[in-house]
Amino acid sequence: MVHFIHKGLHFILSYTSSLQTKWCILFIISGTLFFGIGIYKYLTESKANAAEAQTQDESVEQATEDVFGVPPAAEFPSQVQYLLIGGGTASYAAMRAIKKRDVTAKILIISEDSYPPYMRPPLSKELWYSDDDEAAKKLQFKSWNGKWRDVYFEKPDYYCAPNDLPAKSEGGVAVANNTRVVSLNPMDNIATLKDGTEIKYDKCLIATGGQPKNLPVFRKASAEIQNKVSTYRTASDFTELNNITDGVKSITVIGGGFMGSELACALGHKGQRVGFEVNQIFPENGNMGNVLPEYLTKWTTSKVKSEGVNVITDTVVNNVTMQDGRLKLQLRTGQEIITDHVVVAVGLGIDTSLAESGGLETDERFGGYRVNAELQARSNIWVAGDASCFFDVKLGRRRVEHHDHAVVSGRLAGENMAGGQKSYHHQSMFWSDLGPDVGYEAIGIIDSTLPTVGVFAKATEKDTPKAAEDAGLRDDGAENPAENTETPPPTTTTASSEEFGKGVVFYLRQQKVVGVLLWNVFGRMPIARKMIRDQQAYDDYTEVAKLFKIHSEELD
């Protein structure tokens, strides 16, 4: 190569008489040569770097596949029998119901999550109460009764790769993680993925749930501030927050509802063990102020404080800035809070992104997709879980964001997709635990603006979530409101203990019971469900409360 370059230069220079011209030509040729060598070196190194990056990506994908059993990137069949969009509890329940009616069913679950289907409740409850940090990193936890388990509904080998579905003569279930459906064509029964892949389906379920809301004060902040602010909903969120709280002095939860209060108590438990402070900020006058009657809200707030949480009520964050590498929160009351990280837990924004392309109706008041009594949105498309806005024959049109509703609605949608014709009439319940010692279960419309009647008694050691699990009175369910513009009348409370150890709260509308909250009373939900179904008014709620055996020390 060098020999040919030397001969070429000699030939050109021999025919050039001017010395100045010779030097110019020599300079141009030398520059071109060095430039070419530089380009060659750059391309060679780029190719090597690309190969190295590809190798690293393949290593990460292999590690994900080794841990979760489902590869993050997948090839898809051109057509599937059942397509379930969303990888949460509702989709899992629908899958189980389909398989029960159609044992050879071929089901593809498309999920934006990084993990196979799992239970969400432990993410704000039991996972934080484990003293085994390594187990928590694997999403393993002890139930309140001390039994070990993990969050997953199934073992990894239960699922197959999406492209293996067509060959499964006896049926199968595939999960495609980190994948999003961006449009539906209901006329041709085609779902389109983000990368442009088209999948034809026979029956489709939408169970996409939603994304946790953030607040404008944080959304509009600088990137430096946003790096210290997170929301909370998924297993990935738990892993991230668990790692963050291993090295902070202070963490602040924004929100006083179910998630915010549960998470504050859970972080308070870890904070006392590891050594960081926990703040909780919200605009209501007490924890779960939009759900519980005022007296119970105050008692609950004192309980949260006893878990090591600095509860700051009746205020919001007006501004946030950086100070010495930490966040400085300026509250509406003028108070300033210095903290290392903020977790926003202020509700869920329902994902209805498929409405336009799919020609699906959404509900302007409650959010979500409007469905009929069979949870069907249109031909061959059903909706379940948080995203379904259904008509309740007893309580009117509703949308529910709780685990039990995800199980029940998913199961019903799955049955109907497989040929059933059942209508939704089940009154789903929900529960919340503030640690292993205080918990409640509720059904119907639970709204603090409604008039309530509460009957309470002194609790015993058997009246706790832990004792309820020991007695088999709790089940995760994986296996098997109208506006009130009038000022509500005063709440009636009958209590034999000022601490509200256990009891029943009846929520009334037009003098009829539309909601029942069981406070540290477990195993009595069928009675409460019957009351909602009967829609009766009662003269003496103290007598009615005896049906729930709140004065009995026995759990039977």
Solvent accessible surface area in square Angstrom, and as a share of the most:
residue,aa,sasa,rsa
1,M,172,0.77
2,V,120,0.69
3,H,118,0.53
4,F,152,0.63
5,I,50,0.25
6,H,126,0.56
7,K,115,0.49
8,G,33,0.32
9,L,41,0.20
10,H,127,0.57
11,F,131,0.55
12,I,71,0.36
13,L,45,0.22
14,S,70,0.45
15,Y,171,0.65
16,T,22,0.13
17,S,115,0.74
18,S,50,0.32
19,L,126,0.63
20,Q,139,0.62
21,T,59,0.34
22,K,64,0.27
23,W,156,0.55
24,C,67,0.40
25,I,44,0.22
26,L,52,0.26
27,F,160,0.67
28,I,112,0.57
29,I,45,0.23
30,S,39,0.25
31,G,39,0.37
32,T,88,0.51
33,L,68,0.34
34,F,141,0.59
35,F,143,0.59
36,G,36,0.35
37,I,95,0.48
38,G,37,0.36
39,I,76,0.38
40,Y,155,0.59
41,K,123,0.52
42,Y,140,0.53
43,L,107,0.53
44,T,70,0.40
45,E,86,0.39
46,S,40,0.26
47,K,159,0.67
48,A,60,0.46
49,N,95,0.49
50,A,61,0.47
51,A,55,0.43
52,E,100,0.45
53,A,48,0.37
54,Q,111,0.49
55,T,80,0.46
56,Q,104,0.46
57,D,84,0.43
58,E,93,0.42
59,S,66,0.43
60,V,98,0.56
61,E,72,0.32
62,Q,92,0.41
63,A,54,0.42
64,T,29,0.17
65,E,66,0.30
66,D,100,0.52
67,V,100,0.58
68,F,32,0.13
69,G,31,0.30
70,V,4,0.02
71,P,32,0.20
72,P,28,0.18
73,A,66,0.51
74,A,32,0.25
75,E,127,0.57
76,F,35,0.15
77,P,8,0.05
78,S,92,0.59
79,Q,91,0.40
80,V,7,0.04
81,Q,59,0.26
82,Y,12,0.05
83,L,1,0.00
84,L,0,0.00
85,I,6,0.03
86,G,9,0.09
87,G,14,0.13
88,G,14,0.13
89,T,11,0.07
90,A,7,0.06
91,S,0,0.00
92,Y,1,0.00
93,A,7,0.05
94,A,0,0.00
95,M,0,0.00
96,R,80,0.29
97,A,6,0.05
98,I,0,0.00
99,K,42,0.18
100,K,173,0.73
101,R,119,0.44
102,D,33,0.17
103,V,107,0.61
104,T,69,0.40
105,A,0,0.00
106,K,53,0.23
107,I,0,0.00
108,L,0,0.00
109,I,0,0.00
110,I,2,0.01
111,S,2,0.02
112,E,86,0.39
113,D,24,0.13
114,S,39,0.25
115,Y,24,0.09
116,P,5,0.03
117,P,1,0.01
118,Y,6,0.02
119,M,6,0.02
120,R,68,0.25
121,P,22,0.14
122,P,7,0.04
123,L,2,0.01
124,S,5,0.03
125,K,13,0.06
126,E,18,0.08
127,L,2,0.01
128,W,6,0.02
129,Y,35,0.13
130,S,9,0.06
131,D,109,0.56
132,D,63,0.33
133,D,69,0.36
134,E,104,0.46
135,A,9,0.07
136,A,6,0.05
137,K,102,0.43
138,K,129,0.55
139,L,3,0.02
140,Q,68,0.30
141,F,4,0.02
142,K,95,0.40
143,S,15,0.09
144,W,18,0.06
145,N,39,0.20
146,G,39,0.38
147,K,141,0.60
148,W,120,0.42
149,R,107,0.39
150,D,38,0.20
151,V,0,0.00
152,Y,52,0.20
153,F,21,0.09
154,E,39,0.17
155,K,140,0.59
156,P,58,0.36
157,D,128,0.66
158,Y,84,0.32
159,Y,15,0.06
160,C,24,0.14
161,A,37,0.29
162,P,2,0.01
163,N,74,0.38
164,D,70,0.37
165,L,3,0.02
166,P,79,0.50
167,A,90,0.70
168,K,76,0.32
169,S,99,0.64
170,E,145,0.65
171,G,13,0.13
172,G,13,0.12
173,V,5,0.03
174,A,0,0.00
175,V,0,0.00
176,A,1,0.01
177,N,3,0.01
178,N,75,0.39
179,T,21,0.12
180,R,70,0.26
181,V,5,0.03
182,V,64,0.37
183,S,32,0.21
184,L,5,0.02
185,N,56,0.29
186,P,21,0.13
187,M,157,0.70
188,D,73,0.38
189,N,24,0.12
190,I,40,0.20
191,A,0,0.00
192,T,29,0.17
193,L,3,0.01
194,K,158,0.67
195,D,112,0.58
196,G,48,0.46
197,T,45,0.26
198,E,103,0.46
199,I,0,0.00
200,K,82,0.35
201,Y,1,0.01
202,D,59,0.31
203,K,57,0.24
204,C,0,0.00
205,L,0,0.00
206,I,0,0.00
207,A,11,0.09
208,T,35,0.20
209,G,8,0.08
210,G,4,0.04
211,Q,113,0.50
212,P,30,0.19
213,K,101,0.43
214,N,45,0.23
215,L,50,0.25
216,P,65,0.41
217,V,35,0.20
218,F,1,0.00
219,R,129,0.47
220,K,169,0.72
221,A,20,0.15
222,S,60,0.39
223,A,76,0.59
224,E,99,0.45
225,I,12,0.06
226,Q,79,0.35
227,N,123,0.63
228,K,58,0.25
229,V,17,0.10
230,S,23,0.15
231,T,35,0.21
232,Y,7,0.03
233,R,42,0.15
234,T,35,0.21
235,A,0,0.00
236,S,47,0.30
237,D,30,0.16
238,F,1,0.00
239,T,43,0.25
240,E,88,0.40
241,L,3,0.02
242,N,14,0.07
243,N,79,0.41
244,I,45,0.23
245,T,0,0.00
246,D,81,0.42
247,G,71,0.69
248,V,26,0.15
249,K,151,0.64
250,S,1,0.01
251,I,0,0.00
252,T,0,0.00
253,V,0,0.00
254,I,10,0.05
255,G,5,0.05
256,G,6,0.06
257,G,33,0.32
258,F,56,0.23
259,M,69,0.31
260,G,1,0.01
261,S,0,0.00
262,E,10,0.05
263,L,0,0.00
264,A,0,0.00
265,C,1,0.00
266,A,0,0.00
267,L,0,0.00
268,G,1,0.01
269,H,54,0.24
270,K,5,0.02
271,G,4,0.04
272,Q,123,0.55
273,R,96,0.35
274,V,68,0.39
275,G,58,0.56
276,F,15,0.06
277,E,91,0.41
278,V,2,0.01
279,N,3,0.01
280,Q,0,0.00
281,I,1,0.00
282,F,1,0.01
283,P,69,0.44
284,E,44,0.20
285,N,73,0.37
286,G,0,0.00
287,N,0,0.00
288,M,3,0.01
289,G,17,0.16
290,N,99,0.51
291,V,17,0.10
292,L,1,0.01
293,P,4,0.03
294,E,100,0.45
295,Y,42,0.16
296,L,0,0.00
297,T,1,0.00
298,K,119,0.50
299,W,51,0.18
300,T,0,0.00
301,T,12,0.07
302,S,60,0.39
303,K,35,0.15
304,V,0,0.00
305,K,106,0.45
306,S,76,0.49
307,E,31,0.14
308,G,35,0.33
309,V,7,0.04
310,N,74,0.38
311,V,14,0.08
312,I,19,0.10
313,T,40,0.23
314,D,74,0.38
315,T,0,0.00
316,V,52,0.30
317,V,13,0.07
318,N,90,0.46
319,N,65,0.33
320,V,9,0.05
321,T,51,0.29
322,M,51,0.23
323,Q,75,0.33
324,D,138,0.71
325,G,46,0.44
326,R,63,0.23
327,L,0,0.00
328,K,41,0.17
329,L,0,0.00
330,Q,56,0.25
331,L,6,0.03
332,R,132,0.48
333,T,91,0.53
334,G,60,0.58
335,Q,80,0.36
336,E,92,0.41
337,I,15,0.08
338,I,53,0.27
339,T,0,0.00
340,D,28,0.14
341,H,9,0.04
342,V,0,0.00
343,V,0,0.00
344,V,0,0.00
345,A,11,0.09
346,V,54,0.31
347,G,45,0.43
348,L,21,0.11
349,G,28,0.27
350,I,33,0.17
351,D,22,0.11
352,T,42,0.24
353,S,62,0.40
354,L,3,0.02
355,A,16,0.13
356,E,166,0.74
357,S,50,0.32
358,G,0,0.00
359,G,52,0.50
360,L,14,0.07
361,E,111,0.50
362,T,53,0.31
363,D,10,0.05
364,E,182,0.81
365,R,135,0.49
366,F,40,0.17
367,G,25,0.24
368,G,2,0.02
369,Y,1,0.00
370,R,79,0.29
371,V,7,0.04
372,N,68,0.35
373,A,42,0.33
374,E,55,0.24
375,L,0,0.00
376,Q,48,0.21
377,A,29,0.22
378,R,83,0.30
379,S,77,0.50
380,N,40,0.20
381,I,0,0.00
382,W,15,0.05
383,V,0,0.00
384,A,0,0.00
385,G,3,0.03
386,D,18,0.10
387,A,0,0.00
388,S,0,0.00
389,C,0,0.00
390,F,3,0.01
391,F,101,0.42
392,D,10,0.05
393,V,104,0.60
394,K,83,0.35
395,L,7,0.04
396,G,24,0.23
397,R,53,0.19
398,R,23,0.08
399,R,52,0.19
400,V,15,0.09
401,E,65,0.29
402,H,46,0.21
403,H,24,0.11
404,D,22,0.11
405,H,0,0.00
406,A,12,0.10
407,V,3,0.02
408,V,20,0.11
409,S,0,0.00
410,G,0,0.00
411,R,79,0.29
412,L,17,0.08
413,A,0,0.00
414,G,0,0.00
415,E,30,0.13
416,N,9,0.05
417,M,1,0.00
418,A,23,0.18
419,G,52,0.50
420,G,12,0.11
421,Q,168,0.75
422,K,105,0.44
423,S,50,0.32
424,Y,12,0.05
425,H,144,0.64
426,H,59,0.26
427,Q,9,0.04
428,S,10,0.06
429,M,28,0.13
430,F,17,0.07
431,W,44,0.15
432,S,1,0.00
433,D,4,0.02
434,L,1,0.01
435,G,2,0.02
436,P,40,0.25
437,D,76,0.39
438,V,10,0.05
439,G,1,0.01
440,Y,1,0.00
441,E,8,0.04
442,A,0,0.00
443,I,0,0.00
444,G,6,0.05
445,I,7,0.03
446,I,21,0.11
447,D,35,0.18
448,S,35,0.22
449,T,68,0.40
450,L,9,0.04
451,P,23,0.14
452,T,4,0.03
453,V,20,0.12
454,G,0,0.00
455,V,2,0.01
456,F,2,0.01
457,A,5,0.04
458,K,152,0.64
459,A,31,0.24
460,T,45,0.26
461,E,164,0.74
462,K,94,0.40
463,D,11,0.06
464,T,22,0.13
465,P,0,0.00
466,K,91,0.38
467,A,18,0.14
468,A,0,0.00
469,E,34,0.15
470,D,83,0.43
471,A,55,0.43
472,G,61,0.58
473,L,56,0.28
474,R,43,0.16
475,D,110,0.57
476,D,27,0.14
477,G,15,0.15
478,A,10,0.08
479,E,88,0.40
480,N,132,0.68
481,P,63,0.40
482,A,48,0.38
483,E,138,0.62
484,N,54,0.28
485,T,122,0.71
486,E,136,0.61
487,T,124,0.72
488,P,52,0.32
489,P,76,0.48
490,P,124,0.78
491,T,56,0.33
492,T,73,0.42
493,T,55,0.32
494,T,63,0.36
495,A,46,0.36
496,S,82,0.53
497,S,17,0.11
498,E,160,0.72
499,E,118,0.53
500,F,27,0.11
501,G,11,0.10
502,K,8,0.03
503,G,0,0.00
504,V,0,0.00
505,V,0,0.00
506,F,0,0.00
507,Y,0,0.00
508,L,17,0.08
509,R,58,0.21
510,Q,161,0.71
511,Q,124,0.55
512,K,90,0.38
513,V,0,0.00
514,V,2,0.01
515,G,0,0.00
516,V,0,0.00
517,L,0,0.00
518,L,0,0.00
519,W,0,0.00
520,N,7,0.04
521,V,10,0.06
522,F,3,0.01
523,G,32,0.31
524,R,27,0.10
525,M,15,0.07
526,P,91,0.57
527,I,53,0.27
528,A,0,0.00
529,R,46,0.17
530,K,106,0.45
531,M,8,0.04
532,I,0,0.00
533,R,122,0.44
534,D,53,0.28
535,Q,38,0.17
536,Q,89,0.39
537,A,60,0.46
538,Y,59,0.23
539,D,155,0.80
540,D,70,0.37
541,Y,22,0.08
542,T,49,0.29
543,E,92,0.41
544,V,14,0.08
545,A,0,0.00
546,K,108,0.46
547,L,102,0.51
548,F,1,0.00
549,K,93,0.40
550,I,1,0.01
551,H,107,0.48
552,S,36,0.23
553,E,117,0.52
554,E,98,0.44
555,L,37,0.19
556,D,120,0.62
